[in-house]
Amino acid sequence: MTKFAVVAIAFTSITSMGFAAELSSPPQKPATFSKDVAPIFQDKCESCHRPGSMAPMALITFDQVRPWAKAIKQRVVARQMPPWHMDKTVGIQKFSNDFSLTDAEISTIARWVDGGVLPGDPKDMPAAKVWKDETGWQLAKQFGEPDMVLKSADYTMPAKAQDAWFRPLTEIPLTEPRWVRAVEIRPSTPQGRRTFHHVLANLQQEEPGVTFASGAGNAGMLMEWAMNKNYDIYRPNTGKLLLPGAHISWELHLHAVGEEIRDHAELAVYLYPKGQEPKYRTFLQGFQATDSTSSSRLDIAPNTIAETQGFTTLKAPARLENFQPHMHLRGKAMALEAILPDGKRQILSYVDHFNFNWMTNYIYTDDAAPVLPKGTVIHVTAWHDNTANNPNNPDPNQWVGWGDRTVDEMAHAWVNVTYISEDDYTKWAADHAPKTVAASAE
């Protein structure tokens, strides 16, 4: 029997079982907008789909939603919206910022559309959700107003132009060392969101006796902003150190959008109280999915799907706080894997349908963040789709290599890494060792 015959038989069996179950299960009441769908949209969609926000349409009232019903079903069933592109069948599945739809919510929306898009009883509508003015900082709700707001210089992006990279320097006004517990970046205007591809805030400061991987005077990335990645919150007793004389070295990557836009980036910094020093320091690392020693680094032939891999060895025990894949228009998927010193392999996270328009940051919950021993190899695999099947691909007949432009490609995972002591790792490993169960006597 051929492989295809086996698949066909399996598919027939599954669909037949599903049909029989459908016949035997009691009929469900028709889903309505007011009772079943509106609460889902309030919880998972309105943060973007409301007047004045980034989405092209509001999804608050039945009249607003009705024209888009079929398209909504298509997007949610394909798990394209909300923009949560994590494969839900492998790896870690507990995230503190998870705004994805559950299987039950997707089923409800599909059933509502298939059942005739019924409005329902207005009395069943949930109370309207009140949204705060977006001109404020998102983290102010949790931490209050930021301790300082650092601003880049302004840049004017012409209506038509090649991509631009603007790299100004901003002094951090400190007279004593201070520790950071959270940071948030934003373009200063809604128009800026349209023209900014990403914003990097590099921390430059001299630390005697310390040499960073990125250079003696560069303490690494403080934060990266991209669409759907707005802030970083460091776990309790961890943070980033700022010293007097430090600067933010910005990188604003801008692209033309058909109108002249002048804007700048802003960085909100939330500090620990004076005198409070967290135990551990967190570093934002870009784990490459390529060989960083190669001159080409990426080699994506026309009309192909390319796979690239990269390996980075942890210099000390560490906790990985998040996973944020970064690729461009041909980006298709990315996997983050840990290869332990004993050779065992663990898939940590797998984004199976990456979307360049949404640089989603997947933040692990406290109890799910992976803690790994020294010598663990972080293995990143990236796939790029340079074919006509990729709707974002500007030209599948072009060779694509590594580069900063949007039409070039990249392949790395932004991960906040908190290095811990050997003693703390030993304690963590003992607390999380598999529980042994005594065999029962027969």
URHUCOR-V315328 format. One record per backbone hydrogen bond with DSSP energy under -0.5 kcal/mol. CO is the residue of the C=O (numbers start at 1). NH is the residue of the N-H. E is the energy in kcal/mol with one decimal. If there is no record, write none. Layout:
co=CO nh=NH e=E
co=CO nh=NH e=E
//
This chain:
co=2 nh=6 e=-1.9
co=3 nh=7 e=-2.2
co=4 nh=8 e=-2.2
co=5 nh=9 e=-2.5
co=6 nh=10 e=-2.7
co=7 nh=11 e=-2.6
co=8 nh=12 e=-2.4
co=9 nh=13 e=-2.7
co=10 nh=14 e=-2.6
co=11 nh=15 e=-2.6
co=12 nh=16 e=-2.4
co=13 nh=17 e=-2.5
co=14 nh=18 e=-2.4
co=15 nh=19 e=-2.3
co=16 nh=20 e=-2.5
co=17 nh=21 e=-2.6
co=18 nh=22 e=-2.1
co=19 nh=23 e=-1.9
co=20 nh=24 e=-2.0
co=21 nh=25 e=-2.0
co=31 nh=118 e=-0.5
co=32 nh=36 e=-1.9
co=32 nh=37 e=-1.6
co=33 nh=38 e=-3.5
co=37 nh=40 e=-0.6
co=37 nh=41 e=-2.2
co=38 nh=42 e=-2.5
co=39 nh=43 e=-1.9
co=40 nh=44 e=-2.7
co=41 nh=45 e=-2.1
co=41 nh=46 e=-2.6
co=45 nh=48 e=-1.7
co=45 nh=49 e=-2.8
co=48 nh=50 e=-1.7
co=48 nh=55 e=-1.5
co=49 nh=59 e=-2.0
co=50 nh=53 e=-2.1
co=61 nh=65 e=-1.9
co=62 nh=66 e=-3.0
co=63 nh=67 e=-0.6
co=65 nh=68 e=-2.0
co=66 nh=69 e=-1.5
co=68 nh=72 e=-2.9
co=69 nh=73 e=-2.4
co=70 nh=74 e=-2.2
co=71 nh=75 e=-2.4
co=72 nh=76 e=-2.7
co=73 nh=77 e=-2.5
co=74 nh=78 e=-1.6
co=75 nh=80 e=-2.8
co=75 nh=81 e=-1.1
co=76 nh=79 e=-1.0
co=82 nh=84 e=-2.9
co=83 nh=85 e=-0.5
co=85 nh=352 e=-0.9
co=85 nh=353 e=-1.1
co=87 nh=90 e=-0.6
co=93 nh=95 e=-0.6
co=94 nh=365 e=-1.7
co=95 nh=98 e=-1.2
co=97 nh=99 e=-0.5
co=102 nh=106 e=-2.3
co=103 nh=107 e=-2.5
co=104 nh=108 e=-2.1
co=105 nh=109 e=-2.2
co=106 nh=110 e=-2.5
co=107 nh=111 e=-2.7
co=108 nh=112 e=-2.2
co=109 nh=113 e=-2.1
co=110 nh=114 e=-2.8
co=111 nh=115 e=-1.7
co=112 nh=117 e=-2.3
co=113 nh=116 e=-1.5
co=118 nh=33 e=-2.3
co=119 nh=34 e=-2.0
co=121 nh=124 e=-2.2
co=122 nh=125 e=-1.4
co=129 nh=131 e=-0.6
co=133 nh=136 e=-1.4
co=137 nh=140 e=-1.1
co=138 nh=141 e=-0.9
co=139 nh=142 e=-0.9
co=139 nh=143 e=-3.0
co=140 nh=144 e=-2.1
co=148 nh=269 e=-2.8
co=150 nh=267 e=-3.1
co=155 nh=157 e=-0.6
co=155 nh=263 e=-2.1
co=156 nh=158 e=-0.6
co=157 nh=261 e=-2.1
co=159 nh=258 e=-1.9
co=161 nh=256 e=-0.6
co=164 nh=254 e=-2.8
co=166 nh=252 e=-2.8
co=168 nh=250 e=-2.1
co=170 nh=248 e=-3.3
co=171 nh=173 e=-0.6
co=172 nh=174 e=-1.9
co=172 nh=245 e=-0.5
co=178 nh=242 e=-3.1
co=179 nh=272 e=-2.7
co=180 nh=240 e=-1.3
co=181 nh=234 e=-2.4
co=182 nh=270 e=-2.6
co=183 nh=232 e=-2.4
co=184 nh=268 e=-3.3
co=186 nh=266 e=-2.5
co=189 nh=193 e=-1.0
co=190 nh=194 e=-0.7
co=191 nh=194 e=-1.0
co=191 nh=195 e=-1.0
co=192 nh=196 e=-2.3
co=195 nh=197 e=-0.6
co=195 nh=255 e=-2.5
co=197 nh=227 e=-0.5
co=198 nh=253 e=-2.4
co=199 nh=225 e=-3.4
co=200 nh=202 e=-0.6
co=200 nh=251 e=-1.9
co=201 nh=222 e=-3.0
co=201 nh=223 e=-1.3
co=202 nh=204 e=-0.6
co=202 nh=249 e=-2.7
co=203 nh=205 e=-0.6
co=203 nh=219 e=-2.0
co=204 nh=247 e=-2.4
co=207 nh=210 e=-2.4
co=210 nh=212 e=-0.5
co=212 nh=215 e=-1.7
co=215 nh=212 e=-0.8
co=215 nh=218 e=-1.1
co=216 nh=207 e=-0.5
co=217 nh=205 e=-1.0
co=217 nh=219 e=-0.6
co=220 nh=203 e=-3.0
co=221 nh=284 e=-0.7
co=223 nh=201 e=-2.7
co=225 nh=199 e=-2.3
co=226 nh=229 e=-3.0
co=227 nh=359 e=-2.2
co=228 nh=361 e=-0.8
co=229 nh=226 e=-1.5
co=230 nh=185 e=-2.2
co=232 nh=183 e=-2.4
co=235 nh=238 e=-1.7
co=237 nh=279 e=-0.6
co=237 nh=280 e=-2.1
co=239 nh=282 e=-2.7
co=240 nh=180 e=-3.2
co=242 nh=178 e=-2.3
co=243 nh=246 e=-1.8
co=246 nh=172 e=-2.5
co=247 nh=204 e=-2.8
co=247 nh=249 e=-0.6
co=248 nh=170 e=-2.3
co=248 nh=250 e=-0.8
co=249 nh=202 e=-2.3
co=251 nh=200 e=-2.5
co=251 nh=253 e=-0.7
co=252 nh=166 e=-2.4
co=252 nh=254 e=-0.7
co=253 nh=197 e=-3.3
co=253 nh=198 e=-1.2
co=254 nh=164 e=-2.5
co=259 nh=257 e=-0.5
co=261 nh=157 e=-3.3
co=263 nh=155 e=-2.4
co=264 nh=188 e=-2.2
co=265 nh=152 e=-2.4
co=266 nh=186 e=-1.9
co=266 nh=268 e=-0.5
co=267 nh=150 e=-2.9
co=268 nh=184 e=-2.0
co=269 nh=147 e=-1.7
co=269 nh=148 e=-1.4
co=269 nh=271 e=-0.6
co=270 nh=181 e=-2.8
co=270 nh=182 e=-1.4
co=273 nh=276 e=-2.3
co=275 nh=277 e=-0.7
co=276 nh=278 e=-0.5
co=280 nh=239 e=-1.4
co=281 nh=419 e=-0.9
co=283 nh=285 e=-0.7
co=283 nh=417 e=-3.7
co=284 nh=221 e=-0.7
co=285 nh=287 e=-0.8
co=285 nh=415 e=-2.8
co=286 nh=288 e=-0.7
co=287 nh=413 e=-2.4
co=290 nh=292 e=-1.0
co=291 nh=294 e=-1.8
co=296 nh=298 e=-2.5
co=296 nh=402 e=-0.9
co=298 nh=402 e=-0.5
co=299 nh=301 e=-0.7
co=300 nh=400 e=-2.4
co=301 nh=304 e=-0.8
co=304 nh=306 e=-0.6
co=304 nh=386 e=-2.5
co=306 nh=384 e=-2.3
co=308 nh=382 e=-2.6
co=310 nh=380 e=-2.2
co=312 nh=378 e=-3.7
co=314 nh=375 e=-2.1
co=317 nh=420 e=-2.4
co=318 nh=372 e=-3.3
co=319 nh=321 e=-0.5
co=319 nh=418 e=-2.6
co=321 nh=364 e=-1.4
co=323 nh=362 e=-2.4
co=324 nh=414 e=-2.8
co=326 nh=412 e=-1.8
co=328 nh=331 e=-1.7
co=330 nh=385 e=-3.4
co=332 nh=354 e=-2.0
co=333 nh=383 e=-2.6
co=334 nh=351 e=-2.6
co=335 nh=381 e=-2.0
co=336 nh=348 e=-2.6
co=336 nh=349 e=-1.6
co=337 nh=339 e=-0.5
co=337 nh=379 e=-3.1
co=338 nh=340 e=-0.7
co=338 nh=346 e=-2.6
co=339 nh=377 e=-2.7
co=340 nh=343 e=-2.6
co=344 nh=340 e=-2.9
co=346 nh=338 e=-2.9
co=346 nh=348 e=-0.6
co=348 nh=92 e=-3.2
co=349 nh=336 e=-3.0
co=350 nh=87 e=-3.1
co=350 nh=352 e=-0.8
co=351 nh=334 e=-2.1
co=355 nh=358 e=-2.1
co=358 nh=360 e=-1.8
co=360 nh=362 e=-0.6
co=361 nh=363 e=-0.8
co=362 nh=323 e=-1.9
co=362 nh=364 e=-0.6
co=363 nh=96 e=-2.3
co=363 nh=97 e=-0.6
co=365 nh=368 e=-1.1
co=365 nh=369 e=-2.0
co=370 nh=320 e=-2.4
co=372 nh=318 e=-2.3
co=373 nh=376 e=-1.7
co=376 nh=314 e=-3.0
co=376 nh=378 e=-0.6
co=377 nh=339 e=-2.7
co=377 nh=379 e=-0.7
co=378 nh=312 e=-1.8
co=378 nh=380 e=-0.6
co=379 nh=337 e=-2.6
co=380 nh=310 e=-2.1
co=381 nh=335 e=-2.6
co=382 nh=308 e=-2.4
co=383 nh=332 e=-2.8
co=383 nh=333 e=-1.5
co=384 nh=306 e=-2.3
co=384 nh=386 e=-0.8
co=386 nh=303 e=-1.4
co=386 nh=304 e=-0.6
co=387 nh=390 e=-1.4
co=389 nh=391 e=-0.8
co=390 nh=393 e=-1.6
co=395 nh=398 e=-1.6
co=396 nh=303 e=-1.9
co=400 nh=300 e=-2.6
co=401 nh=409 e=-1.9
co=405 nh=408 e=-1.2
co=406 nh=329 e=-0.9
co=409 nh=403 e=-2.0
co=411 nh=289 e=-3.2
co=412 nh=326 e=-2.3
co=412 nh=414 e=-0.5
co=413 nh=287 e=-2.5
co=413 nh=415 e=-0.6
co=414 nh=324 e=-1.4
co=415 nh=285 e=-3.0
co=415 nh=417 e=-0.6
co=416 nh=321 e=-2.8
co=416 nh=418 e=-0.5
co=417 nh=283 e=-2.7
co=417 nh=419 e=-0.7
co=418 nh=319 e=-2.5
co=421 nh=425 e=-2.2
co=422 nh=426 e=-2.7
co=423 nh=427 e=-2.2
co=424 nh=428 e=-2.5
co=425 nh=429 e=-3.0
co=426 nh=430 e=-2.1
co=427 nh=431 e=-2.4
co=428 nh=432 e=-1.6
co=430 nh=433 e=-0.9
co=436 nh=438 e=-0.5
//
